[in-house]
Amino acid sequence: MDIDFSSAVPYNKEKYTHREMNTLEITTSTTMGEMLEYDMGIAYVLMQCGMHCVGCPSSIGESLEEACAVHGLNPEDVLDAIQSYLEARDQ
């Protein structure tokens, strides 16, 4: 998936330093809520992948894999897009 990350909300590393969330390992088992709390820019990536209900309260407790199943998306493709965003963010 080729996504332009320039419109993503910037990562606020200072906000999460005290919670050690700046090292969160995101997998297909990570919940939507955990990912969005870690970095709101991931919401933009998810929407670009076709997951437009990112703000839905019921999605917060779903794992990435569960959310992808609901939307007919390949969780590995979405995870790759998230990882690409995180790598670009940290450069």
Secondary structure, DSSP 8 states (H G I E B T S, - for coil): ----GGGS----HHHHGGGTGGG----TTSBHHHHHHH-THHHHHHHHTT-TTTT-GGGTTSBHHHHHHHHT--HHHHHHHHHHHHHHHT-
